[in-house]
């Protein structure tokens, strides 16, 4: 049985990915940072394991992989957002956004690769954002970090293809999770208005694309950015 590790799987999109991959027959490692109870409950429901690690901390990530064992499929999902004018964004804000979203991807992929390269098989799916494609006003740090993940996806797809590893990116639109709970009803309504499908996305919408990219049906797909945004970024 293959093992999938989903970072930030205690809630939202990561939790939906963990459910979907477990339904596909994989052993799932549910990574979390703060939401221990939720992660443990989910892992026990899925017959998997919940492991704590702040993805921005390379030591914590390596320790998590030492406990998780060999990981065949990695979903780089853990992320944080921030809304601020660029002129108000401190260097500490900037580093915080990059440390979880981008350094986290580096730490997770570095820890996962030795086994994948040894097996000459692996699947990596990185969760970016439509803002990494389009850029969002008052989210410059987040947009830059999510754009960095797209560059990383394309570069790694080329570097790791010969090792039998595919690397793809999913760019969600506005998804109904805690990440958007501070948006006002007016803002949400206007975002829905800009979405051709005319609704918020569900975490399961994203998880479906992730499951597909991790499956044998996607064996010849690598280096791609799949938008799951109801048409927002078209
Ligand atoms: P969410 O509901 O806020 O959940 C975030 C998840 O990331 C939680 O499980 C949280 O774990 C985990 N996390 C945060 N910091 C972490 C850290 N340092 N180490 C380990 N885990 C950490 O967010 P979401 O909406 O599901 O977002 C998931 C991903 O999709 C993110 O990368 C986000 O940028 C991206 N995305 C979301 C949307 C959207 O509209 N929601 C759109 C585009 C892209 P704990 O609770 O355990 O701390």
py3Dmol code that shows the C-alpha trace and the ligand (Angstrom):
import py3Dmol

protein = """\
ATOM      1  CA  UNK A   1       0.000   0.000   0.000  1.00  0.00           C
ATOM      2  CA  UNK A   2       1.379   3.407  -0.965  1.00  0.00           C
ATOM      3  CA  UNK A   3       1.597   6.217   1.585  1.00  0.00           C
ATOM      4  CA  UNK A   4       0.469   9.810   1.003  1.00  0.00           C
ATOM      5  CA  UNK A   5       1.456  12.676   3.288  1.00  0.00           C
ATOM      6  CA  UNK A   6      -0.735  15.777   3.177  1.00  0.00           C
ATOM      7  CA  UNK A   7       0.657  18.847   4.904  1.00  0.00           C
ATOM      8  CA  UNK A   8      -1.859  21.024   6.751  1.00  0.00           C
ATOM      9  CA  UNK A   9      -4.491  18.285   6.675  1.00  0.00           C
ATOM     10  CA  UNK A  10      -6.217  19.082   9.963  1.00  0.00           C
ATOM     11  CA  UNK A  11      -8.747  21.387   8.268  1.00  0.00           C
ATOM     12  CA  UNK A  12     -10.038  22.742   4.972  1.00  0.00           C
ATOM     13  CA  UNK A  13      -8.530  21.695   1.652  1.00  0.00           C
ATOM     14  CA  UNK A  14      -5.851  19.488   3.220  1.00  0.00           C
ATOM     15  CA  UNK A  15      -8.429  17.515   5.217  1.00  0.00           C
ATOM     16  CA  UNK A  16     -10.517  16.969   2.051  1.00  0.00           C
ATOM     17  CA  UNK A  17      -7.377  15.778   0.213  1.00  0.00           C
ATOM     18  CA  UNK A  18      -6.623  13.320   3.028  1.00  0.00           C
ATOM     19  CA  UNK A  19     -10.177  11.918   2.824  1.00  0.00           C
ATOM     20  CA  UNK A  20     -10.032  11.628  -0.961  1.00  0.00           C
ATOM     21  CA  UNK A  21      -6.618   9.913  -0.998  1.00  0.00           C
ATOM     22  CA  UNK A  22      -7.688   7.485   1.734  1.00  0.00           C
ATOM     23  CA  UNK A  23     -10.792   6.672  -0.353  1.00  0.00           C
ATOM     24  CA  UNK A  24      -8.401   5.955  -3.243  1.00  0.00           C
ATOM     25  CA  UNK A  25      -6.838   3.241  -1.084  1.00  0.00           C
ATOM     26  CA  UNK A  26      -3.760   5.013   0.229  1.00  0.00           C
ATOM     27  CA  UNK A  27      -2.363   5.049   3.753  1.00  0.00           C
ATOM     28  CA  UNK A  28      -2.578   8.716   4.740  1.00  0.00           C
ATOM     29  CA  UNK A  29      -0.352  10.777   7.018  1.00  0.00           C
ATOM     30  CA  UNK A  30      -2.280  13.794   8.306  1.00  0.00           C
ATOM     31  CA  UNK A  31       0.189  16.572   9.084  1.00  0.00           C
ATOM     32  CA  UNK A  32      -0.929  19.404  11.351  1.00  0.00           C
ATOM     33  CA  UNK A  33       0.597  22.258  13.290  1.00  0.00           C
ATOM     34  CA  UNK A  34      -1.871  23.512  15.917  1.00  0.00           C
ATOM     35  CA  UNK A  35      -5.156  21.617  15.383  1.00  0.00           C
ATOM     36  CA  UNK A  36      -4.124  18.372  17.050  1.00  0.00           C
ATOM     37  CA  UNK A  37      -7.586  17.169  18.039  1.00  0.00           C
ATOM     38  CA  UNK A  38      -9.038  17.646  14.557  1.00  0.00           C
ATOM     39  CA  UNK A  39      -6.038  15.960  12.921  1.00  0.00           C
ATOM     40  CA  UNK A  40      -6.130  12.952  15.254  1.00  0.00           C
ATOM     41  CA  UNK A  41      -9.866  12.516  14.788  1.00  0.00           C
ATOM     42  CA  UNK A  42      -9.506  12.617  11.008  1.00  0.00           C
ATOM     43  CA  UNK A  43      -6.519  10.261  10.961  1.00  0.00           C
ATOM     44  CA  UNK A  44      -8.286   7.705  13.113  1.00  0.00           C
ATOM     45  CA  UNK A  45     -11.381   7.890  10.861  1.00  0.00           C
ATOM     46  CA  UNK A  46      -9.155   7.253   7.826  1.00  0.00           C
ATOM     47  CA  UNK A  47      -7.047   4.541   9.448  1.00  0.00           C
ATOM     48  CA  UNK A  48      -3.992   6.762   9.076  1.00  0.00           C
ATOM     49  CA  UNK A  49      -1.743   8.644  11.425  1.00  0.00           C
ATOM     50  CA  UNK A  50      -1.623  12.308  12.523  1.00  0.00           C
ATOM     51  CA  UNK A  51       1.827  13.875  12.854  1.00  0.00           C
ATOM     52  CA  UNK A  52       2.638  17.337  14.125  1.00  0.00           C
ATOM     53  CA  UNK A  53       5.246  19.493  12.399  1.00  0.00           C
ATOM     54  CA  UNK A  54       5.500  23.178  11.638  1.00  0.00           C
ATOM     55  CA  UNK A  55       6.408  22.876   7.952  1.00  0.00           C
ATOM     56  CA  UNK A  56       8.563  26.004   8.122  1.00  0.00           C
ATOM     57  CA  UNK A  57      10.932  24.198  10.516  1.00  0.00           C
ATOM     58  CA  UNK A  58      13.256  21.801   8.657  1.00  0.00           C
ATOM     59  CA  UNK A  59      14.147  19.847  11.810  1.00  0.00           C
ATOM     60  CA  UNK A  60      10.471  19.292  12.660  1.00  0.00           C
ATOM     61  CA  UNK A  61       9.742  18.182   9.086  1.00  0.00           C
ATOM     62  CA  UNK A  62      12.660  15.727   9.042  1.00  0.00           C
ATOM     63  CA  UNK A  63      11.541  14.319  12.399  1.00  0.00           C
ATOM     64  CA  UNK A  64       8.018  13.891  11.033  1.00  0.00           C
ATOM     65  CA  UNK A  65       9.318  11.965   7.998  1.00  0.00           C
ATOM     66  CA  UNK A  66      11.417   9.753  10.285  1.00  0.00           C
ATOM     67  CA  UNK A  67       8.203   8.715  12.052  1.00  0.00           C
ATOM     68  CA  UNK A  68       5.996   8.629   8.920  1.00  0.00           C
ATOM     69  CA  UNK A  69       8.256   6.201   7.068  1.00  0.00           C
ATOM     70  CA  UNK A  70       8.421   6.141   3.274  1.00  0.00           C
ATOM     71  CA  UNK A  71       6.163   8.642   1.561  1.00  0.00           C
ATOM     72  CA  UNK A  72       5.242   7.907  -2.071  1.00  0.00           C
ATOM     73  CA  UNK A  73       2.824  10.783  -2.598  1.00  0.00           C
ATOM     74  CA  UNK A  74       3.278  14.272  -1.172  1.00  0.00           C
ATOM     75  CA  UNK A  75       0.644  16.987  -1.154  1.00  0.00           C
ATOM     76  CA  UNK A  76       2.213  20.325  -0.239  1.00  0.00           C
ATOM     77  CA  UNK A  77      -0.872  22.060   1.078  1.00  0.00           C
ATOM     78  CA  UNK A  78      -0.092  23.817   4.393  1.00  0.00           C
ATOM     79  CA  UNK A  79      -0.336  27.537   3.853  1.00  0.00           C
ATOM     80  CA  UNK A  80      -1.169  30.858   5.422  1.00  0.00           C
ATOM     81  CA  UNK A  81      -2.509  34.063   3.905  1.00  0.00           C
ATOM     82  CA  UNK A  82      -2.382  37.723   4.902  1.00  0.00           C
ATOM     83  CA  UNK A  83      -4.202  40.810   3.668  1.00  0.00           C
ATOM     84  CA  UNK A  84      -2.261  44.031   3.966  1.00  0.00           C
ATOM     85  CA  UNK A  85      -1.169  46.909   1.794  1.00  0.00           C
ATOM     86  CA  UNK A  86       2.340  46.219   0.517  1.00  0.00           C
ATOM     87  CA  UNK A  87       3.482  49.476   2.146  1.00  0.00           C
ATOM     88  CA  UNK A  88       2.275  48.153   5.530  1.00  0.00           C
ATOM     89  CA  UNK A  89       3.853  44.716   5.041  1.00  0.00           C
ATOM     90  CA  UNK A  90       6.869  44.422   7.316  1.00  0.00           C
ATOM     91  CA  UNK A  91       9.824  42.250   6.469  1.00  0.00           C
ATOM     92  CA  UNK A  92       8.710  39.966   9.320  1.00  0.00           C
ATOM     93  CA  UNK A  93       5.246  39.639   7.672  1.00  0.00           C
ATOM     94  CA  UNK A  94       6.901  38.889   4.345  1.00  0.00           C
ATOM     95  CA  UNK A  95       9.184  36.230   5.882  1.00  0.00           C
ATOM     96  CA  UNK A  96       6.261  34.618   7.770  1.00  0.00           C
ATOM     97  CA  UNK A  97       4.262  34.172   4.564  1.00  0.00           C
ATOM     98  CA  UNK A  98       7.286  32.815   2.693  1.00  0.00           C
ATOM     99  CA  UNK A  99       8.415  30.598   5.575  1.00  0.00           C
ATOM    100  CA  UNK A 100       5.211  28.551   5.668  1.00  0.00           C
ATOM    101  CA  UNK A 101       4.224  28.632   1.981  1.00  0.00           C
ATOM    102  CA  UNK A 102       7.623  28.438   0.261  1.00  0.00           C
ATOM    103  CA  UNK A 103      10.202  27.262   2.834  1.00  0.00           C
ATOM    104  CA  UNK A 104       7.581  24.701   3.879  1.00  0.00           C
ATOM    105  CA  UNK A 105       7.491  23.341   0.315  1.00  0.00           C
ATOM    106  CA  UNK A 106      11.297  23.146   0.262  1.00  0.00           C
ATOM    107  CA  UNK A 107      11.420  21.292   3.588  1.00  0.00           C
ATOM    108  CA  UNK A 108       8.689  18.792   2.678  1.00  0.00           C
ATOM    109  CA  UNK A 109       9.954  18.018  -0.817  1.00  0.00           C
ATOM    110  CA  UNK A 110      13.562  17.676   0.385  1.00  0.00           C
ATOM    111  CA  UNK A 111      12.483  15.185   3.026  1.00  0.00           C
ATOM    112  CA  UNK A 112      10.283  13.181   0.621  1.00  0.00           C
ATOM    113  CA  UNK A 113      12.646  12.902  -2.355  1.00  0.00           C
ATOM    114  CA  UNK A 114      15.265  10.343  -1.246  1.00  0.00           C
ATOM    115  CA  UNK A 115      12.635   7.572  -1.067  1.00  0.00           C
ATOM    116  CA  UNK A 116      10.882   8.641  -4.287  1.00  0.00           C
ATOM    117  CA  UNK A 117      14.177   8.802  -6.193  1.00  0.00           C
ATOM    118  CA  UNK A 118      15.199   5.400  -4.801  1.00  0.00           C
ATOM    119  CA  UNK A 119      11.868   3.914  -5.926  1.00  0.00           C
ATOM    120  CA  UNK A 120      11.963   5.778  -9.258  1.00  0.00           C
ATOM    121  CA  UNK A 121       8.305   6.654  -8.553  1.00  0.00           C
ATOM    122  CA  UNK A 122       6.606   9.528  -6.846  1.00  0.00           C
ATOM    123  CA  UNK A 123       3.843  12.075  -7.052  1.00  0.00           C
ATOM    124  CA  UNK A 124       4.116  15.620  -5.758  1.00  0.00           C
ATOM    125  CA  UNK A 125       1.159  18.007  -5.869  1.00  0.00           C
ATOM    126  CA  UNK A 126       1.681  21.573  -4.705  1.00  0.00           C
ATOM    127  CA  UNK A 127      -1.260  23.792  -3.752  1.00  0.00           C
ATOM    128  CA  UNK A 128      -0.717  27.289  -5.126  1.00  0.00           C
ATOM    129  CA  UNK A 129      -3.535  29.790  -5.678  1.00  0.00           C
ATOM    130  CA  UNK A 130      -5.213  31.731  -8.456  1.00  0.00           C
ATOM    131  CA  UNK A 131      -3.576  34.773  -6.845  1.00  0.00           C
ATOM    132  CA  UNK A 132      -0.204  33.245  -7.720  1.00  0.00           C
ATOM    133  CA  UNK A 133      -1.317  33.443 -11.360  1.00  0.00           C
ATOM    134  CA  UNK A 134      -3.250  36.719 -11.342  1.00  0.00           C
ATOM    135  CA  UNK A 135      -1.819  38.660  -8.374  1.00  0.00           C
ATOM    136  CA  UNK A 136      -4.139  40.084  -5.703  1.00  0.00           C
ATOM    137  CA  UNK A 137      -4.228  43.660  -4.461  1.00  0.00           C
ATOM    138  CA  UNK A 138      -3.346  43.782  -0.735  1.00  0.00           C
ATOM    139  CA  UNK A 139      -1.961  40.245  -0.941  1.00  0.00           C
ATOM    140  CA  UNK A 140       1.434  40.885  -2.532  1.00  0.00           C
ATOM    141  CA  UNK A 141       3.371  38.598  -0.179  1.00  0.00           C
ATOM    142  CA  UNK A 142       0.852  35.764  -0.583  1.00  0.00           C
ATOM    143  CA  UNK A 143       0.669  36.229  -4.367  1.00  0.00           C
ATOM    144  CA  UNK A 144       4.485  36.236  -4.641  1.00  0.00           C
ATOM    145  CA  UNK A 145       4.788  33.111  -2.475  1.00  0.00           C
ATOM    146  CA  UNK A 146       2.125  31.264  -4.468  1.00  0.00           C
ATOM    147  CA  UNK A 147       3.775  32.326  -7.762  1.00  0.00           C
ATOM    148  CA  UNK A 148       7.076  30.948  -6.424  1.00  0.00           C
ATOM    149  CA  UNK A 149       5.383  27.561  -6.008  1.00  0.00           C
ATOM    150  CA  UNK A 150       4.413  27.577  -9.687  1.00  0.00           C
ATOM    151  CA  UNK A 151       8.050  28.167 -10.699  1.00  0.00           C
ATOM    152  CA  UNK A 152       9.120  25.417  -8.316  1.00  0.00           C
ATOM    153  CA  UNK A 153       6.576  23.005  -9.833  1.00  0.00           C
ATOM    154  CA  UNK A 154       7.787  23.579 -13.386  1.00  0.00           C
ATOM    155  CA  UNK A 155      11.488  23.364 -12.499  1.00  0.00           C
ATOM    156  CA  UNK A 156      11.076  20.202 -10.411  1.00  0.00           C
ATOM    157  CA  UNK A 157       8.913  18.550 -13.084  1.00  0.00           C
ATOM    158  CA  UNK A 158      11.866  18.839 -15.471  1.00  0.00           C
ATOM    159  CA  UNK A 159      14.463  17.790 -12.914  1.00  0.00           C
ATOM    160  CA  UNK A 160      12.524  14.842 -11.461  1.00  0.00           C
ATOM    161  CA  UNK A 161      10.761  13.451 -14.549  1.00  0.00           C
ATOM    162  CA  UNK A 162      13.728  11.173 -15.349  1.00  0.00           C
ATOM    163  CA  UNK A 163      13.374   9.752 -11.814  1.00  0.00           C
ATOM    164  CA  UNK A 164       9.752   8.742 -12.431  1.00  0.00           C
ATOM    165  CA  UNK A 165       8.360  11.537 -10.272  1.00  0.00           C
ATOM    166  CA  UNK A 166       5.596  13.843 -11.484  1.00  0.00           C
ATOM    167  CA  UNK A 167       5.240  17.326 -10.008  1.00  0.00           C
ATOM    168  CA  UNK A 168       2.058  19.297 -10.566  1.00  0.00           C
ATOM    169  CA  UNK A 169       0.351  22.301  -9.089  1.00  0.00           C
ATOM    170  CA  UNK A 170      -3.283  22.987  -8.251  1.00  0.00           C
ATOM    171  CA  UNK A 171      -4.366  26.622  -8.172  1.00  0.00           C
ATOM    172  CA  UNK A 172      -7.641  26.949  -6.246  1.00  0.00           C
ATOM    173  CA  UNK A 173     -10.000  29.891  -6.546  1.00  0.00           C
ATOM    174  CA  UNK A 174     -12.133  31.058  -3.625  1.00  0.00           C
ATOM    175  CA  UNK A 175     -12.732  27.965  -1.506  1.00  0.00           C
ATOM    176  CA  UNK A 176     -15.068  27.832   1.471  1.00  0.00           C
ATOM    177  CA  UNK A 177     -12.595  27.248   4.343  1.00  0.00           C
ATOM    178  CA  UNK A 178     -11.423  28.982   7.524  1.00  0.00           C
ATOM    179  CA  UNK A 179      -8.886  30.891   5.407  1.00  0.00           C
ATOM    180  CA  UNK A 180     -11.722  33.035   4.046  1.00  0.00           C
ATOM    181  CA  UNK A 181     -13.728  33.401   7.255  1.00  0.00           C
ATOM    182  CA  UNK A 182     -12.580  37.002   7.781  1.00  0.00           C
ATOM    183  CA  UNK A 183     -13.947  38.128   4.397  1.00  0.00           C
ATOM    184  CA  UNK A 184     -17.096  40.240   4.650  1.00  0.00           C
ATOM    185  CA  UNK A 185     -20.342  38.991   3.055  1.00  0.00           C
ATOM    186  CA  UNK A 186     -19.992  41.803   0.477  1.00  0.00           C
ATOM    187  CA  UNK A 187     -16.478  40.748  -0.471  1.00  0.00           C
ATOM    188  CA  UNK A 188     -17.546  37.113  -0.754  1.00  0.00           C
ATOM    189  CA  UNK A 189     -20.519  38.102  -2.895  1.00  0.00           C
ATOM    190  CA  UNK A 190     -18.316  40.068  -5.257  1.00  0.00           C
ATOM    191  CA  UNK A 191     -15.819  37.183  -5.500  1.00  0.00           C
ATOM    192  CA  UNK A 192     -18.712  34.835  -6.357  1.00  0.00           C
ATOM    193  CA  UNK A 193     -19.829  37.370  -8.945  1.00  0.00           C
ATOM    194  CA  UNK A 194     -16.386  37.131 -10.591  1.00  0.00           C
ATOM    195  CA  UNK A 195     -16.583  33.322 -10.655  1.00  0.00           C
ATOM    196  CA  UNK A 196     -18.261  32.020 -13.839  1.00  0.00           C
ATOM    197  CA  UNK A 197     -19.605  28.934 -11.988  1.00  0.00           C
ATOM    198  CA  UNK A 198     -21.229  31.446  -9.544  1.00  0.00           C
ATOM    199  CA  UNK A 199     -20.412  29.803  -6.224  1.00  0.00           C
ATOM    200  CA  UNK A 200     -17.583  29.341  -3.753  1.00  0.00           C
ATOM    201  CA  UNK A 201     -15.504  26.231  -4.278  1.00  0.00           C
ATOM    202  CA  UNK A 202     -15.695  23.379  -1.785  1.00  0.00           C
ATOM    203  CA  UNK A 203     -12.546  21.743  -0.389  1.00  0.00           C
ATOM    204  CA  UNK A 204     -13.716  18.556  -2.151  1.00  0.00           C
ATOM    205  CA  UNK A 205     -13.532  20.345  -5.531  1.00  0.00           C
ATOM    206  CA  UNK A 206      -9.789  20.801  -4.967  1.00  0.00           C
ATOM    207  CA  UNK A 207      -9.336  17.318  -3.513  1.00  0.00           C
ATOM    208  CA  UNK A 208     -10.788  15.746  -6.663  1.00  0.00           C
ATOM    209  CA  UNK A 209      -8.078  17.323  -8.814  1.00  0.00           C
ATOM    210  CA  UNK A 210      -5.379  16.344  -6.307  1.00  0.00           C
ATOM    211  CA  UNK A 211      -6.565  12.717  -6.256  1.00  0.00           C
ATOM    212  CA  UNK A 212      -6.543  12.616 -10.052  1.00  0.00           C
ATOM    213  CA  UNK A 213      -2.988  14.021 -10.254  1.00  0.00           C
ATOM    214  CA  UNK A 214      -1.831  11.404  -7.733  1.00  0.00           C
ATOM    215  CA  UNK A 215      -3.435   8.539  -9.644  1.00  0.00           C
ATOM    216  CA  UNK A 216      -2.102   6.306 -12.425  1.00  0.00           C
ATOM    217  CA  UNK A 217      -4.467   8.102 -14.804  1.00  0.00           C
ATOM    218  CA  UNK A 218      -2.210  11.162 -14.522  1.00  0.00           C
ATOM    219  CA  UNK A 219       1.066   9.282 -15.120  1.00  0.00           C
ATOM    220  CA  UNK A 220       1.965  11.382 -18.209  1.00  0.00           C
ATOM    221  CA  UNK A 221       1.004  14.751 -16.697  1.00  0.00           C
ATOM    222  CA  UNK A 222       3.763  16.799 -15.096  1.00  0.00           C
ATOM    223  CA  UNK A 223       4.722  20.452 -14.671  1.00  0.00           C
ATOM    224  CA  UNK A 224       1.097  21.576 -15.014  1.00  0.00           C
ATOM    225  CA  UNK A 225      -0.888  24.174 -13.148  1.00  0.00           C
ATOM    226  CA  UNK A 226      -4.510  23.026 -12.882  1.00  0.00           C
ATOM    227  CA  UNK A 227      -6.907  25.794 -11.915  1.00  0.00           C
ATOM    228  CA  UNK A 228      -9.796  24.687  -9.697  1.00  0.00           C
ATOM    229  CA  UNK A 229     -11.461  28.067  -9.506  1.00  0.00           C
ATOM    230  CA  UNK A 230     -14.846  27.885 -11.224  1.00  0.00           C
ATOM    231  CA  UNK A 231     -13.308  29.802 -14.128  1.00  0.00           C
ATOM    232  CA  UNK A 232     -12.185  32.834 -12.077  1.00  0.00           C
ATOM    233  CA  UNK A 233      -8.705  33.099 -13.595  1.00  0.00           C
ATOM    234  CA  UNK A 234      -9.783  32.521 -17.222  1.00  0.00           C
TER     235      UNK A 234
END
"""
ligand_1 = """\
48
LIG
P -7.120 26.691 6.241
O -8.517 26.217 6.294
O -6.723 27.949 6.903
O -6.187 25.488 6.743
C -4.794 25.673 6.757
C -4.130 24.371 7.076
O -2.704 24.581 7.035
C -4.455 23.877 8.491
O -4.573 22.466 8.458
C -3.249 24.308 9.305
O -2.941 23.415 10.372
C -2.141 24.171 8.259
N -0.965 24.971 8.606
C -0.873 26.320 8.695
N 0.375 26.666 9.040
C 1.069 25.502 9.166
C 2.400 25.199 9.496
N 3.287 26.168 9.784
N 2.779 23.906 9.526
C 1.894 22.913 9.259
N 0.622 23.143 8.927
C 0.212 24.424 8.889
O -6.656 26.874 4.721
P -7.193 26.220 3.363
O -8.138 27.170 2.765
O -7.572 24.814 3.567
O -5.846 26.322 2.508
C -5.047 25.204 2.185
C -4.079 25.603 1.082
O -4.832 26.048 -0.042
C -3.165 26.761 1.466
O -1.896 26.546 0.899
C -3.840 27.953 0.823
O -2.929 28.988 0.557
C -4.383 27.330 -0.428
N -5.491 28.079 -1.036
C -6.661 28.292 -0.348
C -7.682 29.001 -0.969
C -8.994 29.288 -0.290
O -9.785 30.071 -0.823
N -9.289 28.693 0.859
C -7.492 29.481 -2.257
C -6.311 29.253 -2.917
C -5.316 28.538 -2.306
P -3.266 23.716 11.941
O -4.688 24.164 12.011
O -3.035 22.367 12.547
O -2.284 24.735 12.415
"""
view = py3Dmol.view(width=600, height=400)
view.addModel(protein, "pdb")
view.setStyle({"model": 0}, {"cartoon": {"style": "trace"}})
view.addModel(ligand_1, "xyz")
view.setStyle({"model": 1}, {"stick": {}})
view.zoomTo()
view.show()
